[in-house]
Amino acid sequence: MTAEPGDDAEDDEDRLFLEDGLFDLEPVLRDAVVLALPMQPVCREDCPGLCSECGARLADDPDHHHEAVDIRWAALQGLAGTTKDGEKDEMSGAEPGVDEKQEK
């Protein structure tokens, strides 16, 4: 599909513009080349590559990994070892059956 640069079009990304009788193929070719590149280039087919977080060679340390902790849950990580199995948390505060909304 062709259009003149001044045309009113909603999807200009899908159009090729005719400038001085020539099509500008640079964006189309650039997109095709970038999409054809591998997502994680490696030096050889059997090379596992580099760690995406720190850049360490995965061939040197195949068991290399990072602990991925969601920052929203990081504060709870310190509580993981505070209670023993079968032990209940001691909840202090209001007595059973008393709701804050009911108190007047």
Secondary structure as UniProt FT lines:
FT   STRAND          2..3
FT   TURN            5..6
FT   HELIX           12..14
FT   STRAND          16..19
FT   TURN            20..21
FT   STRAND          22..23
FT   HELIX           26..36
FT   TURN            45..46
FT   TURN            52..54
FT   TURN            58..60
FT   TURN            62..63
FT   TURN            71..73
FT   HELIX           74..77
FT   TURN            78..81
FT   TURN            85..86
FT   TURN            96..97
FT   TURN            100..102
//
